[in-house]
Amino acid sequence: MTEALVPHFSILLVDDEPAWLRSVSLTLARAGINNILTASDSREVPEILSRGQVRLVLLDLTMPHLPGEALLTMISEQHPEILTIVVSGMNQIETAVRCMRLGAFDYFVKTVEEDRLVTGVLRAIRMLELERENQAISDRILSNQLRHPEAFVNIVTADRTMLGIFGYIEAVAVSRQPLLITGESGVGKELVARAVHTLSGASGPLVAVNVAGLDDTVFADTLFGHVRGAYTGAEQARRGMIEEATDGTLFLDEIGDLSIPSQVKLLRLLQEGEYFPLGSDRPKRLKARVIVATHRDLKAKEEQGAFRRDLFYRLRTHQILLPPLRERPGDIPLLLDYFLAEAAESLGKKKPTPPKELAQLLATYSFPGNIRELRAMVYDAVSVHRERILSLDTFIKAIGPAKEQPPPAAAQDHNLFSGLERLPTFGEAADLLVTEALARSGGNQTIAARLLGISQPALSKRLSARG
Ligand SMILES: Nc1ncnc2c1ncn2[C@@H]1O[C@H](COP(=O)(O)OP(=O)(O)OP(=O)(O)O)[C@@H](O)[C@H]1O
């Protein structure tokens, strides 16, 4: 199998000393960077750059023929899309300042530790990747069309926000940067992580780890693995989940519950792209895309000091916020139909017909457990179901008595009465509302009362008063 090229563009190393070219190539390869070209004759550089593959150049300054500063000027003028890192033998502040003025992205002295050079290269790669991804995101938003709708077949929705999120997912799926998925419990975060993984085209698996409740040592052991004898009881070496996810996706769920020491470990992993299995002093490379999810408000946690700011900023490079089910009521009938078919098939029954008032009833409920809760309700109803038409009873029981709910967004923005010349009286308005609620609920008073946000006895009293 041919190894994937990292990053997706080429990095060109330019120096007249072949030994330096070899040594830097090896250092970068150890950091997982293998898409490298080299040039020991600076006169070759313009032709190599004209092929359009190179986005980052590591440039020596003192070279025969075309000197480094002349090349730097040429690159800044003719290839503004390319970043140049100068790696010079000269430790002179004036030279460094001049190079930065000529457009260098960074400046390193050759004697500097290799680690610092690698960090500089990783920073440049990250910046170029983000630039490309931002471009992809705006292209997607403008084109407003999905390229791979098949990746979303398991995510039932017709909601505009959700469809917009699908477009965003297509744009960021191939990124190597972390992705943060937030949203209430049961809203579909793991389902979305799976769609991202499918679209990433990664050859490895998706490995999901729920990190809630893991103490720091268990967290490190689970993710990083250990060598034999790392601690009492570690009789066998164990691969960590990061290694299990090689060439695939590591999905860390409930990230908002991670302890501070584990947050530090995760940040280091993301920044340096490497980790140490417990008991080992040989680093391993992170070769998986990291997706994290939480139902918690990470911003609020960060403000309270319970979540590290640097990690929060690192994680939210790409972010998806999934809306709760109550904010997409149009999805309720679709999901109902989908889960009825799914439940009937798994329970070996014929798909029941839902009473037409059911979707109305469900729209009055706030679904704190979101889609998972709706799914469980439907499975429950189908399992006790005998007739052709599904009974409303299990649903009415599950959602409990009506509670005050915020008015629908449309009613908040626009007062329905504002266009009327004569305002109806309270009594008239209430009568009209009751009539409409009864029509929508097919005459079912329980549902009508829920739609009106009043108790059933209160509705019944009002109806008898009407005569
Ligand atoms: N749009 C959808 N279409 C079909 N099924 C869905 C949809 N969204 C969620 N589900 C289903 O609802 C259940 C909960 O989804 P999922 O586990 O992805 O939620 P979550 O946000 O990750 O939950 P938690 O915060 O508890 O981890 C799963 O069975 C999933 O398949």
The ligand as a MOL file (V3000), in Angstrom:
LIG
                    3D

  0  0  0     0  0            999 V3000
M  V30 BEGIN CTAB
M  V30 COUNTS 31 33 0 0 0
M  V30 BEGIN ATOM
M  V30 1 N -31.2940 12.7400 12.3210 0
M  V30 2 C -31.3340 11.4650 12.7600 0
M  V30 3 N -31.8730 10.5140 11.9840 0
M  V30 4 C -31.9670 9.2420 12.4220 0
M  V30 5 N -31.5290 8.8230 13.6190 0
M  V30 6 C -30.9740 9.7240 14.4280 0
M  V30 7 C -30.8280 11.0930 14.0310 0
M  V30 8 N -30.2090 11.7480 15.0200 0
M  V30 9 C -29.9770 10.8610 15.9990 0
M  V30 10 N -30.4350 9.6380 15.6450 0
M  V30 11 C -30.4130 8.4210 16.4800 0
M  V30 12 O -30.6380 8.8480 17.8240 0
M  V30 13 C -29.8000 8.1530 18.7260 0
M  V30 14 C -28.9050 9.1370 19.4540 0
M  V30 15 O -27.9590 9.6720 18.5360 0
M  V30 16 P -26.4240 9.8910 18.9200 0
M  V30 17 O -25.9290 8.7730 19.7760 0
M  V30 18 O -25.6830 10.2230 17.6750 0
M  V30 19 O -26.5920 11.1750 19.8410 0
M  V30 20 P -25.4860 11.9710 20.6930 0
M  V30 21 O -25.7500 13.4130 20.4460 0
M  V30 22 O -24.1260 11.4460 20.3350 0
M  V30 23 O -25.8740 11.5810 22.1760 0
M  V30 24 P -25.0010 11.7140 23.5420 0
M  V30 25 O -24.8250 13.1790 23.8090 0
M  V30 26 O -25.8700 11.0900 24.5620 0
M  V30 27 O -23.7160 10.9990 23.2980 0
M  V30 28 C -29.0440 7.1330 17.9010 0
M  V30 29 O -29.7760 5.9250 17.9020 0
M  V30 30 C -29.0530 7.7440 16.5030 0
M  V30 31 O -28.9400 6.7590 15.5180 0
M  V30 END ATOM
M  V30 BEGIN BOND
M  V30 1 1 1 2
M  V30 2 1 2 3
M  V30 3 2 2 7
M  V30 4 2 3 4
M  V30 5 1 4 5
M  V30 6 2 5 6
M  V30 7 1 6 7
M  V30 8 1 6 10
M  V30 9 1 7 8
M  V30 10 2 8 9
M  V30 11 1 9 10
M  V30 12 1 10 11
M  V30 13 1 11 12
M  V30 14 1 11 30
M  V30 15 1 12 13
M  V30 16 1 13 14
M  V30 17 1 13 28
M  V30 18 1 14 15
M  V30 19 1 15 16
M  V30 20 2 16 17
M  V30 21 1 16 18
M  V30 22 1 16 19
M  V30 23 1 19 20
M  V30 24 2 20 21
M  V30 25 1 20 22
M  V30 26 1 20 23
M  V30 27 1 23 24
M  V30 28 2 24 25
M  V30 29 1 24 26
M  V30 30 1 24 27
M  V30 31 1 28 29
M  V30 32 1 28 30
M  V30 33 1 30 31
M  V30 END BOND
M  V30 END CTAB
M  END
